[in-house]
Structures are given as C-alpha cells and as structure tokens.
Amino acid sequence: MDQNWNDIRFFLALSRSNSFVAAAAQLKVTHSTVSRRVATLEAALQTKLFVRTDKGCRLTPAGEQLLPLAEELEKTALMLQAHVAGKDKQLSGTIRIGSPDGLGNYFLASRLCALQRKNPMLEVELIAVPMYYSLHKREVDILISLKKPTEEKIICKRITNYRFGLFAAPAYLHEHKPIKMLNDLVTHSFVSYIEDLIYDEKLRFLEEFVSGLPTVFRSSTIIAQMNALKAGVGIGVIPYFMAHTEKGLVSVLPEHYIEREFWLQVNPDSRQLARVRATIDFIVDEILACKELFLSIPGSTG
C-alpha cells in the first residue's frame, strides 16, 4: 500500500467528527478535500471505511479495525514532531486551547499575545465558549475545566482555586430594598444561566446562596450575564477575576462567596510537543502570578 500519513489524518478527523464539514473545519480544508482523501484511502485499502447515514458518517467494521492502528500512527507522528520540530529555539505551529468563556475572554485572550511576541511563528486558537471540547477527539490541544477529569489517560493539573460572589450595579441596589443578610435576597431579581444549557454542574451557583431565587435574565455565557448586571437587570454571581476589571459592579454580601477550581488537561502524547509544553507553562505561570485576582474580593457595598 503506497499511502501517506495525511490520508490517515483525514480518516481520523472524519471518524471523530462524523461529518465531512466538521472534519474539514478541523483540518482547515474544504469538505470535498476530506471526501477525496478518504476515498483515496479506501481505494488503497480496497474497502469501505465509512457509510453515510442521516446522522452523519459511521465507521464500517473495517473502519473500526483501522481506527486504533490509525491512532497509534498519530501518536508516532506527534512523537516525531516533538523530537524534531521541538528542538528549534522558536516555537511554531498551531496551538488550540479550550477554556471556560470567562477565563478565556477575560484573562487568557489579553495575555497569550505575550507568548506569541516571543514566538512569532506560533499560531494560537482560543476556544472560549460555554462548552467543553474533546481532548480524545483532538478538538483541542489543551483544555481548562472546572473539575478534575475522570479519564485515566488524560494528564491533569489543578492550576488554582478561584472565587465567585454576588454582584450588582449601584443603580440597581439604589432602587431596590437593602440587602443585609442572605434572606433579603428573596425579594430581588437575579441573572443566571439557562438551566438546560448548563454545561457543567459546578456552574449552578445561586442555589448555594439561597434556593429558589427568581431569575429574570438568563444566558448561556457569563459574559452576557455580567453585561446584564452592569445594565441594572438584577443581581448575579460573577468570578472575582472578572469583577476586578469592572468598575460598574459592586459586591453584595461580600462575606458570602463560592469557591471552585481550574484544572488544566492535556493528552500524554500531545504533552511531548514543545509548543504544548511551553503554552501550558505560560498559562499556569500567568494565572499563579495573578492569584490575588482569583481569590480576593474586588469591592464592597459598604
């Protein structure tokens, strides 16, 4: 079989995404290119690897047999890259980071440029959205989550604890009943997540203050919730590291807070790549250097 590694890459991308369009987006090519390269591989092997269904592409029995072998080839290719490209003094290539939207948009986005200034050939892709992407499917190189992963094959590291508190706009607090204790919250309006779109159970914050609080504005992202708070819609739960940058918000009952953890995750084989190792070190160092932002109260209502 006269076949190259690139066709195997296309096979793996399609097997993980089940969609020609999704695989094409991952590989930064057209969907017709994915179709052509998979067809080339099938012709070389003289067997069908996928069947098309209403729900996307599904592996045939032959495709299922090829999958673990292809994954081993992928690991070998990564190791080769780590031992050769990783020897360069300057990092190059693409690094994709999956992060909760608050941490990604409010902390990492403005700081990762410092890593790129030192390594102009390094391309950074930051996915900071309210969902987790898969390390196993190679959707991201580095994943930051709110909880420790349970999968044994994943390397993980707790970066830091961080705190959330209740915040509101001064105008809202001025126009509504004073808040002296937790029970006073029941007469107020709240901003929170959309219940059926919560992607991590650790994001259910309000119940940890007082159960049954009425929410009048709900969003899938913490950024939108914070903007609603600044507009005076109500009271909401915001991470300290975000509230530190917002002068339009004040703390409500600052003696009450919630604490969570940030966990960094990576595949063992990806961890061998110089750009992945350097990016992990950079993210951890930046967060630890700013630990006070994550743990100290930004302000008080007095």
C-alpha positions in Angstrom: 0.0 0.0 0.0 1.6 3.2 -1.2 -0.1 5.6 1.3 1.0 8.6 3.3 0.2 9.9 6.8 -2.0 12.7 5.5 -4.7 10.4 4.3 -4.8 8.7 7.8 -5.2 12.2 9.3 -8.3 12.7 7.2 -9.7 9.3 8.3 -9.2 10.2 11.9 -10.8 13.6 11.6 -13.9 12.2 10.0 -14.1 9.3 12.4 -14.1 11.7 15.3 -16.4 14.3 13.9 -18.8 12.1 11.9 -19.2 14.9 9.5 -17.3 16.0 6.3 -17.9 19.6 7.1 -16.7 19.4 10.7 -13.7 17.4 9.7 -12.9 20.0 7.0 -13.1 22.8 9.6 -10.8 21.0 11.9 -8.2 20.4 9.2 -8.7 23.8 7.5 -9.6 22.4 4.1 -12.8 22.0 2.1 -15.2 19.2 2.7 -14.6 18.0 -0.8 -10.9 17.6 0.0 -11.9 15.4 3.0 -14.1 13.3 0.8 -11.4 12.9 -1.8 -8.7 11.9 0.7 -10.9 9.4 2.4 -11.9 7.9 -0.9 -8.2 7.7 -1.8 -7.5 5.7 1.4 -10.5 3.5 0.8 -9.2 2.8 -2.7 -5.8 1.9 -1.4 -7.2 -0.4 1.1 -9.8 -1.8 -1.3 -12.6 -1.5 1.3 -15.2 0.9 2.6 -14.3 2.7 5.8 -17.5 4.8 6.2 -21.2 4.6 5.5 -23.3 7.7 5.2 -26.4 8.0 7.4 -29.0 10.6 8.3 -26.9 11.3 11.4 -23.6 11.6 9.6 -20.8 9.3 8.7 -20.4 6.0 10.6 -17.4 3.6 10.6 -17.8 0.3 8.9 -16.4 -2.8 10.6 -13.2 -2.3 8.5 -13.1 1.3 9.7 -13.4 0.2 13.3 -10.5 -2.1 12.9 -8.4 0.6 11.3 -9.1 3.2 14.0 -6.8 2.0 16.8 -4.0 1.5 14.2 -4.5 5.0 12.9 -4.4 6.4 16.4 -1.1 4.7 17.0 0.3 6.2 13.8 -1.0 9.6 15.0 0.9 9.2 18.3 4.1 8.2 16.4 3.7 11.3 14.2 3.3 13.5 17.2 6.4 12.0 18.8 8.4 12.6 15.6 7.3 16.2 15.6 8.2 16.6 19.3 11.7 15.2 18.8 12.5 17.1 15.6 10.5 20.3 15.5 10.6 20.7 19.3 14.4 21.2 19.1 14.0 24.6 17.5 14.6 27.6 19.7 11.5 29.2 18.5 8.0 27.6 18.8 6.0 27.2 15.6 2.7 25.6 14.5 -0.8 25.9 15.9 -1.9 25.5 19.5 -5.7 25.3 20.2 -6.9 26.0 23.8 -10.3 25.2 25.1 -11.4 27.3 28.1 -14.5 28.4 30.0 -15.7 31.7 28.4 -15.0 33.9 31.4 -11.4 32.7 31.9 -10.7 32.7 28.1 -12.2 36.0 27.2 -11.4 38.0 30.4 -8.0 36.6 31.3 -6.2 34.5 28.7 -7.1 36.4 25.5 -5.2 39.5 26.6 -2.2 37.6 27.9 -1.5 34.9 25.2 -0.2 37.6 22.9 2.9 37.8 25.1 3.7 34.2 24.3 3.2 35.0 20.6 5.5 38.0 20.8 8.3 35.7 21.9 7.3 33.1 19.2 6.1 34.9 16.1 5.6 31.6 14.2 3.2 30.3 16.9 -0.5 30.4 16.0 -3.0 30.5 18.9 -6.6 29.4 18.6 -8.6 30.1 21.8 -12.0 28.5 22.0 -13.6 30.4 24.9 -17.3 29.3 24.8 -19.7 27.7 27.3 -19.0 24.1 26.5 -16.1 21.6 26.7 -14.3 20.3 23.7 -12.7 16.9 23.5 -9.1 16.1 24.0 -9.7 12.5 22.9 -11.0 13.6 19.6 -8.2 16.1 19.2 -10.6 19.0 19.1 -8.3 21.0 21.3 -4.6 20.6 22.4 -5.2 22.0 25.9 -8.4 22.0 27.9 -9.2 24.0 31.0 -12.2 22.8 33.0 -13.9 23.4 36.4 -13.5 19.9 37.6 -10.8 17.1 37.7 -11.1 14.8 34.7 -12.0 11.1 35.4 -10.4 9.7 32.3 -7.2 7.9 33.3 -5.3 8.6 30.1 -5.5 12.4 30.5 -2.8 14.3 32.2 -4.3 16.9 34.5 -3.1 19.7 36.9 -5.0 21.9 39.3 -4.0 25.4 38.5 -5.7 27.4 41.2 -8.8 27.8 43.3 -11.0 30.8 42.4 -14.0 32.5 43.9 -17.4 33.8 42.9 -19.5 36.4 44.6 -22.8 38.2 44.3 -22.6 41.5 42.3 -24.9 44.2 41.0 -24.9 47.7 39.5 -25.0 50.6 42.0 -28.1 51.9 40.3 -30.0 48.6 40.8 -29.1 48.5 44.5 -30.1 52.1 45.0 -33.5 51.5 43.5 -34.3 48.3 45.5 -34.6 47.1 49.1 -31.4 47.0 51.1 -29.6 43.7 51.5 -28.2 42.9 54.9 -28.4 39.1 55.0 -29.0 36.2 52.7 -32.7 36.0 53.3 -33.1 39.6 52.0 -32.2 38.2 48.5 -35.6 36.6 48.0 -37.2 40.0 47.2 -34.7 40.7 44.4 -34.3 39.8 40.7 -31.4 37.6 39.5 -29.3 36.9 36.5 -28.1 33.3 35.9 -27.5 30.5 33.4 -30.2 29.0 31.2 -31.0 25.8 33.1 -31.0 23.3 30.3 -27.8 24.8 28.7 -25.6 24.5 31.7 -22.5 22.5 30.5 -21.0 21.8 34.0 -22.9 21.1 37.2 -20.4 23.2 39.1 -22.0 26.3 37.4 -25.2 26.0 39.5 -24.3 28.9 41.8 -27.5 30.6 43.1 -28.7 27.5 44.9 -25.6 27.7 47.1 -26.7 31.2 48.4 -30.5 30.8 48.7 -32.7 28.2 47.0 -35.5 29.3 44.7 -34.2 32.8 43.9 -36.2 34.3 40.9 -34.2 34.8 37.7 -35.4 37.4 35.2 -32.5 37.2 32.8 -30.7 34.0 31.7 -27.8 33.4 29.3 -25.5 30.6 28.3 -22.4 32.8 28.8 -21.0 34.5 31.9 -20.0 37.5 29.7 -23.7 38.2 28.8 -24.7 37.8 32.4 -22.1 40.3 33.6 -23.3 42.8 30.9 -26.9 42.4 32.1 -25.8 43.1 35.7 -24.0 46.3 34.6 -27.2 47.4 32.9 -29.0 47.1 36.2 -31.2 44.0 35.5 -30.6 42.4 38.8 -28.0 40.5 41.0 -25.8 37.7 39.7 -22.8 35.5 40.5 -19.6 36.6 38.9 -16.0 35.4 39.3 -13.7 37.7 41.2 -11.2 37.9 38.4 -13.8 39.3 36.1 -15.3 41.7 38.7 -11.9 43.2 39.4 -11.9 44.7 35.9 -15.5 46.1 36.1 -15.9 49.4 38.0 -19.7 49.3 37.2 -20.3 46.4 39.6 -20.2 46.3 43.4 -20.1 43.3 45.7 -23.3 42.2 47.5 -22.8 40.4 50.9 -19.1 40.1 50.3 -18.7 37.8 53.3 -20.5 35.1 51.3 -18.7 33.5 48.3 -18.4 30.3 46.3 -15.0 28.6 45.6 -14.2 26.5 42.6 -11.1 25.1 40.8 -9.5 25.4 37.4 -8.0 22.2 36.0 -5.7 22.0 33.0 -5.8 18.9 30.9 -3.7 17.5 28.0 -3.2 14.2 26.2 0.1 12.5 27.2 1.3 12.3 23.6 0.4 16.0 22.9 2.3 16.9 26.1 5.5 15.9 24.3 5.2 18.8 21.8 7.4 21.8 22.6 4.6 24.3 21.8 2.2 22.4 24.0 4.6 22.3 26.9 5.5 25.9 26.6 1.9 27.0 26.4 0.9 25.0 29.5 3.8 26.6 31.4 2.8 30.0 30.2 -0.8 29.7 31.2 0.0 28.2 34.6 2.6 30.9 35.3 0.2 33.7 34.3 -2.6 32.5 36.5 -0.4 31.9 39.5 1.2 35.3 39.1 -2.3 36.9 39.3 -3.6 34.6 42.1 -5.0 37.6 44.0 -7.3 38.4 41.2 -8.9 34.9 41.6 -9.2 34.9 45.3 -9.5 38.5 46.7 -12.8 40.4 46.9 -12.9 43.3 44.3 -15.1 45.6 46.4 -17.9 46.0 48.9 -21.3 47.7 49.0 -20.4 49.1 52.5 
